[in-house]
Amino acid sequence: MTALAVRRGPDDEGFWNDEHVALGFRRLSILDLTQAGHQPMASPDGRYVLVFNGEVYNHRELRRELDQRGEPPFRSSSDTEVVLRALCTWGEAALERFNGMFALAFYDTVERCLLLARDPMGIKPLYYLDDPRGAVFGSQYDQLMAHPWCDRDAVRLDVLGLYLRFGYVPSPYGLIERTHQVPAGHVLSVESGGAPVVRPFRSFPQRPDAYLPAADVDRQLAEVLGDAVDRQLISDVPVGTFLSGGIDSPLVTAVAHQSRKDLPAFTIGSADPAMDESAEAARYAAAIGCEHVVEQIGGVDAHAMLDDVVAAYGEPFADYSAFPSLLVSKLSRQRVSVMLSGDGGDELFWGYPRMWTTLEWRRFHRLPQPVRLFAHRALRGTRRRPPLGSALFDSIGDWYAHKHGWADMLAFAPSLPPPPPEFSLYDSAGASGDDGVAQWLRRVEIEGHLEKMLIKVDRASMFHSLEVRVPLLDLDLAELAAQVDPRQCMGNGLGKLPLRRALAGYVPASTLTTAKKGFTVPLGDWLRGELRETFEEHVIEHPTFLPEIWDRDRIRTVFTQHLARTHDATQALWTLLALQLWAADRLHAP
């Protein structure tokens, strides 16, 4: 199991066990590169043992607090030892003190109790298998599948439906029976002879009684973001930043450059102007004054890229922006071991247009559906014509689920059961009023779409042994974002206005972009060309995964339409192909 994570941790390995628990670890050395940071790490008295993936950015403050208690002196400068000592001192309550990204396992040899915990924003992954014989856990889903207790043939068809619709497996689910994910901000405890118990320890901050005055938002944002970036620059290995043509990563790059003038910024360019942001990124780099490393991707070998995507994702995953994420991670790893990313700004500060349109048309859903459909037809050609989605769907929750997924994917496997009854991410029944709906929209983005984006970035970066840190998801910044009135974030056809104003303090107004292109790869053309035979073999002719459930005639029809360019089915076809390639590579691996 540990060997499967060698790319996640190429620098060291370690093992610990007694007659009840076995722990294994692969290390990517970031803080304290000596053997003093070796894991699994035991407390001085040997009672407690820890394996810990990630970074706790406030470890220096916690170290000082522990020192003042008269504890034995620290043996290392690593944050791992701080995490261990904090858990030894405060127990499970220590988790609320950690500001960072982490997945950890903490074992008490005396009480024979194991704690698993995952950071509040879900940046780091944590999977587990619940078996009558015990619990198995790991940072990668394929680690669970490698264990002899995992019955790879026992597929949860209701979870398969979630994958087909949304393009990933959302937490807390796993595709194989008895496999799960520890949800963000939750802890799982297993005591000797007992079943795992999962409970939250920290959630996204709740809406305050009163929002921050508008005059205070920009000042506090500058202060909190500056502190967050400074904390996440701490490293004993080289650090860089991702740089796109949007708003968030340029803002992180600009703030970081104030503290570290030597940080390089990395961008992937494309020969296709529709998906190339390198010119916009170059303008940002020039305005910020940072070194800018650009690699133009031309004739990429589609089969080589496909092999990397399959190898990097140990679980079914259908967001094909994984391809460029792997490319920019590979480019960055040539120079640095740690990168700062701009992920999270859209979710925290209402940056997605779908959030504004949903708010704009939420009252429309109060009308009977026939009235909505009539209005949609009658107002054709006018600026006030309601979107078709708002006319077709019964609730804003149904409409928003449609915006995040593809319900028609379920027609490819018509015998699938409904989703798990407790899956309620898109249930909008409790959201009322503009403010209530706005808060609901942000929660859905954080618990749904952001989770998918973090999966993409974590797997792509760790495939190249690169740690990616996310300053915009700093817990202090999340606390601040919860105090900002949604109306202060949206206006003039734009979102995340506080972040835009913050960036305007570093670059000329003419540099700011109003729309992000989003770099990708020409996967639709690849499916018509280099990957056509691969698709036909793995999806239509000889599917590895549950061949009896697929409507192959329907799949063949859609693929034919795609080949003829009468219908662009890139996302649907890739969702099917990614699943089958995962199954061929991992599900039936020895």
C-alpha positions in Angstrom: 0.0 0.0 0.0 2.8 2.4 0.9 4.7 1.7 -2.3 1.7 3.0 -4.3 2.3 6.4 -2.8 6.0 6.7 -3.8 5.3 9.7 -6.0 3.4 11.4 -3.2 6.5 10.9 -1.0 9.7 10.1 -2.8 12.2 11.2 -0.1 11.8 8.7 2.7 9.7 5.8 3.9 8.8 4.5 7.4 6.8 1.8 9.1 5.5 1.1 12.6 3.3 -1.6 14.1 2.2 -3.4 17.2 -0.2 -6.3 17.4 -3.2 -4.0 16.7 -2.2 -1.3 14.3 0.2 -1.0 11.3 1.3 2.4 10.0 3.2 3.2 6.8 4.4 6.5 5.4 6.0 8.0 2.3 7.6 11.4 2.9 7.9 14.5 0.7 10.4 16.5 2.7 9.4 20.2 3.0 10.2 21.3 6.6 13.2 19.9 8.4 14.8 17.8 5.7 16.7 15.7 8.3 15.8 12.4 9.8 14.4 14.3 12.7 11.2 14.7 10.6 11.0 10.9 9.8 7.5 9.3 10.1 5.8 7.5 11.6 6.7 9.7 14.6 6.3 8.5 18.2 6.0 10.7 21.3 9.0 10.7 23.7 7.4 8.1 26.0 6.3 5.9 23.0 2.6 6.0 23.9 1.4 8.0 20.8 2.3 7.5 17.2 1.5 9.8 14.3 1.5 9.8 10.5 0.7 13.1 9.0 0.3 14.4 5.4 0.2 18.1 4.7 1.3 21.3 6.4 0.1 23.1 9.5 1.0 26.7 8.8 0.6 28.0 12.4 3.0 25.4 13.8 5.4 28.1 15.1 2.7 29.7 17.2 1.7 26.3 18.5 5.3 25.4 19.2 5.7 28.5 21.4 2.5 27.7 23.3 3.7 24.2 23.9 7.1 25.4 25.0 5.5 27.6 27.6 3.9 24.6 29.2 7.2 23.3 30.2 7.1 20.3 27.8 10.3 18.4 26.9 12.3 20.2 24.3 11.4 19.6 20.6 13.8 17.3 18.7 13.1 18.8 15.2 12.0 21.9 13.4 9.2 20.0 11.6 5.5 20.8 11.9 4.9 17.0 12.3 6.4 17.1 15.8 4.2 20.1 16.7 1.1 18.2 15.5 2.1 15.2 17.5 2.8 17.2 20.7 -0.4 19.1 20.3 -2.5 16.0 20.0 -0.7 14.5 23.0 -1.4 17.6 25.0 -4.9 18.6 24.0 -6.2 15.4 22.4 -8.9 15.7 19.7 -9.4 19.4 20.6 -6.0 20.1 19.0 -7.6 19.7 15.6 -9.5 22.9 16.0 -6.2 24.8 16.5 -4.6 23.6 13.3 -4.6 26.1 10.4 -3.5 24.2 7.4 -4.1 21.3 5.1 -3.8 17.8 6.5 -4.8 14.2 6.7 -3.5 12.4 9.8 -3.7 9.2 11.8 -2.9 9.4 15.6 -2.8 6.2 17.6 -2.9 5.8 21.4 -1.2 2.5 22.2 -2.5 2.5 25.8 -6.2 3.2 25.0 -5.9 1.4 21.7 -7.7 4.2 20.0 -7.0 5.5 16.4 -8.0 8.9 15.2 -8.2 9.9 11.6 -8.7 13.5 10.7 -9.0 15.7 7.6 -8.5 19.4 7.3 -11.7 21.7 7.4 -11.5 22.7 3.7 -10.7 19.1 2.4 -7.5 20.0 0.7 -5.8 16.7 1.6 -7.5 13.4 0.8 -8.3 10.6 3.3 -9.9 7.3 2.4 -10.9 4.4 4.6 -12.3 0.9 4.4 -14.6 -0.3 7.1 -14.4 -4.1 7.5 -15.6 -6.4 10.3 -11.9 -7.3 10.7 -10.7 -3.7 11.1 -10.2 -0.4 9.4 -7.8 0.4 6.5 -6.9 3.9 5.5 -4.7 5.8 3.1 -4.2 9.0 1.1 -5.0 7.3 -2.2 -8.1 5.3 -3.1 -6.0 2.6 -4.9 -4.3 1.9 -1.5 -7.5 0.6 -0.2 -8.1 -1.5 -3.3 -4.7 -3.1 -2.8 -5.7 -4.4 0.6 -6.9 -8.0 0.7 -10.0 -7.0 2.7 -11.3 -4.9 -0.3 -13.8 -6.7 -2.5 -13.2 -5.0 -5.8 -16.2 -6.7 -7.4 -18.6 -5.2 -4.9 -19.4 -1.9 -6.7 -21.9 0.5 -5.2 -24.2 1.2 -8.2 -25.8 4.2 -6.5 -22.4 5.8 -6.1 -21.5 5.0 -9.7 -24.5 7.1 -10.6 -23.0 10.1 -8.7 -19.8 9.7 -10.6 -21.5 9.6 -14.0 -23.6 12.7 -13.2 -20.9 14.8 -11.5 -17.6 13.5 -12.9 -16.1 12.4 -9.6 -17.0 10.5 -6.4 -18.1 13.0 -3.8 -17.3 12.5 -0.1 -18.2 10.6 2.0 -18.6 7.9 -0.6 -16.4 5.3 -2.2 -17.2 3.4 -5.4 -16.5 0.0 -3.8 -18.6 -1.3 -1.0 -17.4 -0.4 2.5 -15.0 2.2 1.2 -15.5 5.8 2.2 -13.9 9.3 2.4 -13.5 11.1 5.7 -15.4 14.4 5.0 -13.6 17.7 5.2 -13.4 19.0 8.8 -14.3 15.5 10.3 -12.6 13.1 12.6 -13.0 9.3 12.6 -12.3 7.4 15.7 -11.8 3.6 16.0 -11.5 2.0 19.4 -10.5 -1.6 20.1 -13.3 -3.9 19.0 -15.6 -1.0 17.9 -16.9 0.3 14.6 -15.6 3.6 13.2 -17.4 6.7 14.4 -17.3 9.9 12.2 -18.1 13.3 13.6 -17.3 16.9 12.6 -14.7 19.0 14.4 -14.9 22.2 12.4 -17.1 23.4 9.6 -17.3 26.5 7.3 -18.0 29.6 9.4 -21.7 30.5 9.7 -23.2 33.8 8.6 -22.7 36.5 11.2 -25.5 38.5 12.8 -24.2 41.5 11.0 -21.9 41.7 8.0 -18.7 43.7 8.0 -19.1 47.4 6.9 -18.0 47.7 3.3 -15.3 50.2 4.3 -13.6 47.5 6.4 -13.6 44.6 4.0 -10.7 45.7 1.8 -8.5 46.6 4.7 -9.1 43.4 6.6 -8.7 41.3 3.4 -5.3 42.8 2.7 -4.2 42.1 6.2 -5.5 38.5 6.5 -4.4 37.5 3.0 -0.9 38.9 3.6 -0.6 36.9 6.8 -2.0 33.7 5.1 0.5 33.9 2.2 3.4 34.7 4.5 2.6 31.6 6.6 2.4 29.4 3.5 5.7 30.6 2.2 7.6 28.9 5.0 9.6 26.1 3.5 13.0 24.5 3.5 12.8 23.8 -0.2 12.2 26.2 -3.2 8.7 27.7 -3.6 6.9 29.1 -6.7 3.4 30.1 -7.8 1.0 29.2 -10.5 0.1 32.1 -12.7 -3.0 32.2 -14.9 -4.7 35.1 -16.8 -7.5 35.4 -14.2 -7.7 37.1 -10.8 -6.9 34.6 -8.0 -3.5 33.2 -8.8 -2.2 36.7 -9.9 -3.3 38.0 -6.6 -1.6 35.2 -4.6 1.5 35.8 -6.8 1.5 39.5 -6.2 1.1 39.2 -2.4 3.8 36.5 -2.3 6.2 38.7 -4.3 6.0 41.4 -1.6 7.8 39.0 0.8 9.9 36.9 -1.6 11.2 38.6 -4.7 12.9 35.5 -5.9 9.7 33.4 -6.4 9.2 32.2 -10.0 5.7 32.0 -11.5 4.7 29.2 -13.9 2.3 29.3 -16.8 1.4 26.7 -19.5 0.7 28.3 -22.9 -1.2 26.9 -25.9 -1.0 27.5 -29.6 -4.8 27.7 -29.6 -5.8 31.3 -28.7 -9.2 30.2 -27.4 -7.5 28.5 -24.5 -4.2 30.4 -24.2 -3.7 32.7 -21.2 0.0 33.1 -21.4 -0.2 36.6 -22.8 -2.4 37.8 -19.9 -0.2 36.0 -17.4 2.9 37.6 -18.9 1.3 41.1 -18.4 0.6 40.2 -14.8 4.2 39.0 -14.3 5.6 42.1 -15.8 3.4 44.3 -13.6 4.2 42.3 -10.5 7.9 42.1 -11.4 8.3 38.4 -10.9 10.3 35.8 -12.9 7.9 34.2 -15.3 8.4 30.7 -16.6 6.2 29.8 -19.6 6.1 26.6 -21.6 4.1 26.4 -24.8 2.4 23.1 -25.3 2.2 22.3 -28.9 1.8 18.8 -30.3 1.2 16.9 -27.1 1.3 13.1 -27.3 -2.3 12.3 -26.5 -1.5 8.7 -25.5 1.4 9.7 -23.2 -0.9 12.3 -21.5 -3.6 9.7 -21.2 -1.3 7.3 -19.5 -0.2 10.0 -17.0 -3.8 10.9 -16.2 -4.7 7.2 -15.6 -1.6 6.7 -13.4 -2.1 9.9 -11.4 -5.8 9.4 -10.4 -6.3 6.3 -8.4 -10.0 6.7 -8.5 -12.5 7.5 -11.3 -12.2 11.2 -12.2 -13.7 12.9 -15.3 -12.6 16.5 -15.2 -10.3 16.7 -18.2 -8.6 19.8 -17.0 -6.5 17.2 -15.2 -4.5 17.1 -18.4 -3.2 20.7 -18.1 -2.9 20.4 -14.3 -0.4 17.6 -14.9 1.5 19.6 -17.4 1.9 22.7 -15.2 2.9 20.5 -12.3 5.5 18.8 -14.3 6.9 22.2 -15.5 7.0 23.6 -12.0 8.7 20.6 -10.4 11.7 21.2 -12.6 12.5 24.2 -10.4 10.6 24.0 -7.1 9.0 21.5 -4.6 6.2 23.8 -3.3 3.7 25.9 -5.3 1.1 28.4 -4.2 -2.2 28.1 -6.0 -5.2 30.5 -6.4 -7.9 27.9 -5.9 -10.8 28.9 -3.6 -11.4 32.5 -4.5 -14.5 31.9 -6.6 -16.1 29.7 -4.0 -15.5 32.1 -1.0 -16.4 35.3 -2.7 -19.2 34.4 -5.2 -17.0 34.4 -8.3 -19.0 32.1 -10.6 -21.6 33.5 -13.0 -23.9 30.6 -12.2 -24.2 31.9 -8.7 -25.4 35.3 -9.8 -27.9 33.9 -12.4 -29.3 31.5 -9.8 -29.9 34.4 -7.4 -31.3 36.6 -10.2 -33.9 34.0 -11.2 -34.7 32.3 -7.8 -38.1 34.0 -7.5 -39.0 32.7 -10.9 -39.1 29.2 -9.4 -42.1 30.1 -7.3 -44.3 30.1 -10.4 -45.9 26.9 -11.6 -43.8 25.2 -14.2 -46.3 25.7 -17.1 -46.2 29.5 -16.4 -42.4 29.4 -16.4 -42.3 27.5 -19.7 -44.8 29.9 -21.3 -42.7 32.9 -20.1 -39.6 31.4 -21.6 -41.3 31.0 -25.0 -43.1 34.3 -24.9 -40.0 36.4 -24.0 -37.9 35.0 -26.8 -35.5 37.6 -28.1 -35.8 39.9 -25.1 -33.2 40.7 -22.5 -35.6 39.5 -19.7 -36.1 36.0 -21.1 -35.6 33.5 -18.2 -33.0 30.8 -18.8 -34.4 27.5 -20.0 -33.0 25.7 -17.0 -35.0 27.8 -14.6 -38.1 27.0 -16.6 -37.5 23.2 -16.7 -36.4 22.4 -13.2 -38.7 22.1 -10.2 -36.3 23.9 -7.7 -33.2 26.0 -7.7 -31.5 23.0 -6.2 -32.4 20.8 -9.2 -31.3 23.6 -11.5 -28.0 24.1 -9.7 -27.3 20.3 -9.8 -27.8 20.5 -13.5 -25.2 23.3 -13.7 -22.7 21.1 -12.0 -23.3 17.8 -13.8 -24.9 16.0 -16.6 -28.1 14.2 -15.7 -28.4 12.7 -19.2 -25.2 10.6 -18.5 -27.5 8.3 -16.5 -29.1 7.2 -19.8 -25.9 5.4 -20.7 -26.5 3.0 -17.8 -30.4 3.0 -17.5 -30.5 0.2 -14.9 -28.7 2.2 -12.2 -30.5 2.8 -8.9 -31.2 6.3 -7.6 -28.4 8.1 -5.7 -27.9 7.4 -2.0 -30.9 8.7 -0.1 -28.7 10.8 2.3 -27.0 12.6 -0.6 -28.5 16.1 -0.1 -25.9 18.5 -1.4 -28.3 20.1 -3.9 -31.3 20.2 -1.6 -32.3 23.8 -1.5 -35.5 23.4 0.6 -34.0 25.3 3.6 -32.7 28.3 1.6 -34.9 31.3 1.7 -34.5 35.0 0.8 -31.6 36.4 -1.3 -29.1 36.1 1.5 -30.1 32.6 2.5 -29.9 31.4 -1.1 -26.5 33.2 -1.6 -25.2 31.3 1.5 -26.6 28.1 0.2 -24.9 28.6 -3.1 -21.5 29.1 -1.5 -21.9 26.0 0.6 -22.7 24.0 -2.4 -19.7 25.3 -4.3 -17.4 24.6 -1.3 -18.7 21.2 -0.5 -19.2 20.2 -4.2 -17.3 22.0 -6.9 -14.3 22.9 -4.8 -13.9 19.4 -3.6 -13.7 18.3 -7.2 -11.1 21.0 -8.0 -9.0 20.0 -5.0 -9.0 16.4 -6.1 -7.8 17.4 -9.5 -4.9 19.6 -8.2 -3.8 17.3 -5.4 -3.5 14.2 -7.6 -1.9 16.0 -10.5 0.7 17.8 -8.4 1.5 14.8 -6.2 2.0 12.7 -9.3 5.1 14.9 -9.8 6.0 15.0 -6.1 4.9 18.7 -5.9 3.2 20.2 -2.8 0.5 22.7 -3.7 -0.6 25.1 -1.0 -3.8 27.1 -1.2 -3.6 30.5 0.6 -7.2 31.6 -0.3 -8.5 28.6 1.7 -6.6 29.7 4.8 -9.0 29.3 7.7 -8.6 33.0 8.8 -9.5 34.1 5.3 -12.5 31.7 5.3 -13.6 33.3 8.6 -13.3 36.8 7.0 -15.2 35.7 3.8 -18.1 34.5 6.0 -18.5 38.1 7.3 -18.7 39.7 3.8 -22.1 40.6 2.5 -22.7 38.7 -0.8 -23.9 41.9 -2.4 -20.5 43.4 -1.9 -19.0 40.6 -4.0 -21.3 40.7 -7.0 -22.0 43.5 -9.4 -21.5 44.8 -13.0 -21.5 41.3 -14.3 -18.5 40.4 -12.1 -18.0 38.4 -9.0 -15.4 38.3 -6.1 -15.1 42.1 -6.2 -13.0 42.3 -3.0 -10.3 40.1 -4.6 -10.4 42.2 -7.8 -9.9 45.4 -5.8 -7.1 43.7 -3.9 -5.3 42.8 -7.1 -5.8 46.3 -8.4 -3.6 47.5 -5.6 -0.7 45.6 -7.2 -1.2 45.9 -11.0 -2.5 48.7 -13.3 -6.2 48.6 -14.0 -5.5 47.9 -17.6 -3.9 44.6 -16.7 -7.0 43.2 -14.9 -9.0 40.7 -16.9 -12.8 40.4 -16.7 -13.1 36.8 -18.0 -10.9 33.7 -17.6 -10.4 31.4 -20.6 -9.3 28.3 -18.7 -6.6 26.3 -20.3 -7.4 22.8 -21.5 -6.4 20.3 -24.1 -8.1 19.5 -27.4 -9.6 16.3 -26.0 -12.6 16.4 -28.3 -10.3 16.3 -31.3 -8.2 13.6 -29.7 -11.3 11.4 -29.3 -11.8 11.9 -33.1 -8.2 11.1 -33.8 -5.4 9.6 -31.6 -7.8 8.3 -29.0 -10.6 7.0 -31.2 -9.5 3.4 -31.2 -8.9 3.6 -27.5 -12.4 4.7 -26.9 -14.0 2.2 -29.2 -12.0 -0.7 -27.6 -12.5 0.2 -23.9 -16.0 1.7 -23.9 -17.9 0.3 -26.8 -16.4 -3.1 -27.8 -14.8 -4.5 -24.7 -15.6 -2.5 -21.5 -13.8 -3.8 -18.5 -16.1 -2.3 -15.9 -19.5 -3.8 -15.5 -20.0 -4.5 -19.2 -23.6 -5.7 -18.7 -25.0 -2.3 -17.5 -24.1 -0.1 -20.4 -26.4 0.9 -23.3 -23.7 0.5 -25.9 -26.0 1.3 -28.8 -26.7 4.7 -27.2 -23.0 5.3 -26.5 -22.1 4.3 -30.1 -24.7 6.8 -31.4 -23.4 9.7 -29.4 -19.8 8.8 -30.3 -20.8 8.8 -34.0 -22.4 12.2 -33.7 -19.2 13.4 -32.0 -17.0 12.1 -34.8 -19.3 13.8 -37.4 -19.1 17.1 -35.3 -22.9 17.3 -35.2 -22.7 17.1 -31.4 -19.8 17.9 -29.1 -19.9 15.1 -26.6 -16.4 15.5 -25.2 -17.4 15.6 -21.5 -19.7 12.6 -21.8 -17.3 10.5 -23.7 -14.4 11.3 -21.4 -16.5 10.4 -18.3 -17.1 6.9 -19.8 -13.5 6.5 -21.0 -11.9 7.7 -17.7 -14.0 5.1 -15.8 -13.1 2.2 -18.0 -9.4 3.1 -18.1 -9.4 3.4 -14.3 -11.0 -0.1 -14.0 -8.6 -1.6 -16.4 -5.6 -0.1 -14.6 -6.6 -0.4 -11.0 -9.7 -2.4 -10.4 -8.4 -5.5 -12.0 -4.7 -5.0 -11.2 -3.0 -7.8 -9.4 
